[in-house]
Amino acid sequence: MFTGIVTEVGKVSAVQREEDRLAFTIEAPYEDLVAGDSIAVSGACLTVVEKGDNWFKVEAIVTTRGRTWFGDLQVGDEVNLERSLQIGDRLGGHFVQGHVDGVGTVRRVEEEADAVLIDIHVPDETAELTVPHGSITFDGVSLTVNATPEPNVVQVALIPYTLEHTTLRNLKPGDPVHIEGDMIGKFVRQLLRDRGN
């Protein structure tokens, strides 16, 4: 479980691709990670399989590769990182599982006063969960939905702190982003479906 509050921006230092395997190494200044720890990498919950001084390695299995942009990772790419919650931690964002629902596409990036507005096209499954001023996660960052300007488009407003401390500062039209819809909305939707509504 996570909250979508990014604690570090890591850099991919190695990518190992095989026919049925994808592993990558990330440079990050975490000192106390151990093999088996869960960590959100741009919103996807992955398991640390190896750890060294200022680096760790994770693997993306077939189901993860099928719903993320990890297949396109390159050495030098930056990724948002968040360690899993511990009992007693502050819940600064919203409840995030680290289960990426799919990949969206940046439609528009525009500065407005002291914010940057980003419009992202999202899949149907996410669009039906999304409400203005509700929560959504893009590349592991907990965000508030600013508006839904058209069907399947979600607009968020990024504050300067978020731009400075996450990879969202690099987004431009056409870029892919990992999306996780609101967890509470998913449960409500499933309950209503089970009741035949």
Secondary structure in CASP SS format (residue, H / E / C, confidence):
PFRMAT SS
TARGET T0000
AUTHOR 0000-0000-0000
METHOD secondary structure of the structure
MODEL  1
M C 1.00
F E 1.00
T C 1.00
G C 1.00
I C 1.00
V C 1.00
T C 1.00
E E 1.00
V E 1.00
G E 1.00
K E 1.00
V E 1.00
S E 1.00
A E 1.00
V E 1.00
Q E 1.00
R E 1.00
E E 1.00
E C 1.00
D C 1.00
R E 1.00
L E 1.00
A E 1.00
F E 1.00
T E 1.00
I E 1.00
E E 1.00
A C 1.00
P C 1.00
Y C 1.00
E C 1.00
D C 1.00
L C 1.00
V C 1.00
A C 1.00
G C 1.00
D C 1.00
S E 1.00
I E 1.00
A E 1.00
V E 1.00
S C 1.00
G C 1.00
A E 1.00
C E 1.00
L E 1.00
T E 1.00
V E 1.00
V E 1.00
E E 1.00
K E 1.00
G E 1.00
D C 1.00
N C 1.00
W E 1.00
F E 1.00
K E 1.00
V E 1.00
E E 1.00
A C 1.00
I C 1.00
V H 1.00
T H 1.00
T H 1.00
R H 1.00
G H 1.00
R C 1.00
T C 1.00
W C 1.00
F H 1.00
G H 1.00
D H 1.00
L C 1.00
Q C 1.00
V C 1.00
G C 1.00
D C 1.00
E E 1.00
V E 1.00
N E 1.00
L E 1.00
E E 1.00
R E 1.00
S C 1.00
L C 1.00
Q C 1.00
I C 1.00
G C 1.00
D C 1.00
R C 1.00
L C 1.00
G C 1.00
G C 1.00
H C 1.00
F C 1.00
V E 1.00
Q C 1.00
G C 1.00
H C 1.00
V C 1.00
D C 1.00
G E 1.00
V E 1.00
G E 1.00
T E 1.00
V E 1.00
R E 1.00
R E 1.00
V E 1.00
E E 1.00
E E 1.00
E E 1.00
A C 1.00
D C 1.00
A E 1.00
V E 1.00
L E 1.00
I E 1.00
D E 1.00
I E 1.00
H E 1.00
V C 1.00
P C 1.00
D H 1.00
E H 1.00
T H 1.00
A H 1.00
E C 1.00
L C 1.00
T C 1.00
V C 1.00
P C 1.00
H C 1.00
G C 1.00
S E 1.00
I E 1.00
T E 1.00
F E 1.00
D C 1.00
G C 1.00
V E 1.00
S E 1.00
L E 1.00
T E 1.00
V E 1.00
N E 1.00
A E 1.00
T E 1.00
P E 1.00
E E 1.00
P C 1.00
N C 1.00
V E 1.00
V E 1.00
Q E 1.00
V E 1.00
A E 1.00
L E 1.00
I C 1.00
P H 1.00
Y H 1.00
T H 1.00
L H 1.00
E H 1.00
H H 1.00
T C 1.00
T H 1.00
L H 1.00
R H 1.00
N H 1.00
L C 1.00
K C 1.00
P C 1.00
G C 1.00
D C 1.00
P E 1.00
V E 1.00
H E 1.00
I E 1.00
E E 1.00
G C 1.00
D C 1.00
M H 1.00
I H 1.00
G H 1.00
K H 1.00
F H 1.00
V H 1.00
R H 1.00
Q H 1.00
L H 1.00
L H 1.00
R H 1.00
D H 1.00
R C 1.00
G C 1.00
N C 1.00
END
